[in-house]
Amino acid sequence: MPNAPFKKPGKKKSFYFRARKKFCPFCTDRSESIDYKETGRLRRFVSDKGKILPRRATGVCAKHQRALAAAIKRARAVALLAFVNR
């Protein structure tokens, strides 16, 4: 077959990889609570453009993601967090 693509001998590349399971930081340490006044902790869950990061990126469970989004929105309204980072 003259038109067949040339394949290099060696290892096959696997396109599937097993990602490490992300654990919710609020569930693992039960003493932690989500408070809108703790801007240092909330900034970890906000992107450099000011958007709230999704669950798949942070590993937060659904229950705490809802509370986290409400706390970030509340902190923005009270001017503790910026709406847009420049």
C-alpha positions as a Markdown table, in Angstrom:
| # | Residue | x | y | z |
|---|---|---|---|---|
| 1 | Met | 0.0 | 0.0 | 0.0 |
| 2 | Pro | 1.9 | 3.1 | -1.1 |
| 3 | Asn | -0.6 | 5.6 | 0.3 |
| 4 | Ala | -0.7 | 4.0 | 3.8 |
| 5 | Pro | 0.5 | 6.3 | 6.6 |
| 6 | Phe | 4.0 | 5.6 | 8.0 |
| 7 | Lys | 3.8 | 4.2 | 11.5 |
| 8 | Lys | 6.8 | 4.2 | 13.9 |
| 9 | Pro | 7.5 | 1.0 | 15.8 |
| 10 | Gly | 7.4 | 1.2 | 19.5 |
| 11 | Lys | 4.9 | 1.8 | 22.3 |
| 12 | Lys | 1.3 | 2.6 | 21.6 |
| 13 | Lys | 0.1 | 5.8 | 23.1 |
| 14 | Ser | -2.9 | 5.5 | 25.3 |
| 15 | Phe | -5.5 | 8.2 | 24.9 |
| 16 | Tyr | -7.2 | 7.4 | 28.1 |
| 17 | Phe | -5.7 | 8.1 | 31.5 |
| 18 | Arg | -7.1 | 7.6 | 34.9 |
| 19 | Ala | -7.5 | 10.9 | 36.6 |
| 20 | Arg | -7.0 | 11.1 | 40.4 |
| 21 | Lys | -10.3 | 11.4 | 42.3 |
| 22 | Lys | -10.7 | 14.9 | 43.7 |
| 23 | Phe | -12.1 | 15.2 | 47.2 |
| 24 | Cys | -14.2 | 18.0 | 48.5 |
| 25 | Pro | -12.0 | 20.1 | 50.8 |
| 26 | Phe | -15.1 | 21.0 | 52.8 |
| 27 | Cys | -16.3 | 17.4 | 53.3 |
| 28 | Thr | -12.9 | 16.1 | 54.3 |
| 29 | Asp | -12.3 | 18.6 | 57.0 |
| 30 | Arg | -15.7 | 19.0 | 58.7 |
| 31 | Ser | -14.6 | 22.0 | 60.8 |
| 32 | Glu | -14.2 | 24.2 | 57.7 |
| 33 | Ser | -17.2 | 26.3 | 57.0 |
| 34 | Ile | -17.9 | 28.5 | 53.9 |
| 35 | Asp | -18.0 | 32.1 | 55.0 |
| 36 | Tyr | -18.3 | 35.1 | 52.7 |
| 37 | Lys | -15.8 | 37.1 | 54.9 |
| 38 | Glu | -12.9 | 34.7 | 54.2 |
| 39 | Thr | -11.8 | 36.1 | 50.9 |
| 40 | Gly | -8.5 | 34.2 | 50.9 |
| 41 | Arg | -10.3 | 30.9 | 50.8 |
| 42 | Leu | -12.9 | 32.1 | 48.3 |
| 43 | Arg | -10.2 | 33.3 | 45.9 |
| 44 | Arg | -9.0 | 29.7 | 45.4 |
| 45 | Phe | -12.4 | 28.9 | 43.8 |
| 46 | Val | -12.4 | 32.0 | 41.4 |
| 47 | Ser | -10.6 | 32.1 | 38.1 |
| 48 | Asp | -8.1 | 34.8 | 37.2 |
| 49 | Lys | -10.9 | 36.5 | 35.2 |
| 50 | Gly | -13.2 | 36.5 | 38.2 |
| 51 | Lys | -15.4 | 33.6 | 37.2 |
| 52 | Ile | -16.5 | 30.9 | 39.7 |
| 53 | Leu | -14.6 | 27.7 | 38.9 |
| 54 | Pro | -16.7 | 24.6 | 38.1 |
| 55 | Arg | -16.9 | 21.5 | 40.2 |
| 56 | Arg | -14.9 | 19.4 | 37.8 |
| 57 | Ala | -12.0 | 21.8 | 38.2 |
| 58 | Thr | -12.0 | 22.2 | 42.0 |
| 59 | Gly | -13.4 | 18.9 | 43.2 |
| 60 | Val | -16.0 | 20.4 | 45.4 |
| 61 | Cys | -19.2 | 18.4 | 46.0 |
| 62 | Ala | -22.6 | 19.7 | 44.7 |
| 63 | Lys | -23.8 | 20.7 | 48.2 |
| 64 | His | -20.7 | 22.8 | 48.9 |
| 65 | Gln | -20.5 | 24.2 | 45.4 |
| 66 | Arg | -23.9 | 25.8 | 45.8 |
| 67 | Ala | -22.9 | 27.2 | 49.2 |
| 68 | Leu | -19.6 | 28.4 | 47.7 |
| 69 | Ala | -21.3 | 30.1 | 44.8 |
| 70 | Ala | -23.7 | 31.9 | 47.2 |
| 71 | Ala | -20.7 | 33.0 | 49.4 |
| 72 | Ile | -18.8 | 34.3 | 46.4 |
| 73 | Lys | -21.8 | 36.2 | 45.2 |
| 74 | Arg | -22.4 | 37.7 | 48.6 |
| 75 | Ala | -18.7 | 38.7 | 49.0 |
| 76 | Arg | -18.9 | 40.4 | 45.6 |
| 77 | Ala | -22.1 | 42.3 | 46.6 |
| 78 | Val | -20.4 | 43.6 | 49.8 |
| 79 | Ala | -17.3 | 44.5 | 47.8 |
| 80 | Leu | -15.0 | 42.0 | 49.5 |
| 81 | Leu | -14.3 | 40.3 | 46.1 |
| 82 | Ala | -14.0 | 42.0 | 42.8 |
| 83 | Phe | -16.5 | 41.1 | 40.0 |
| 84 | Val | -13.7 | 41.1 | 37.4 |
| 85 | Asn | -10.0 | 40.8 | 38.1 |
| 86 | Arg | -7.8 | 42.9 | 35.9 |
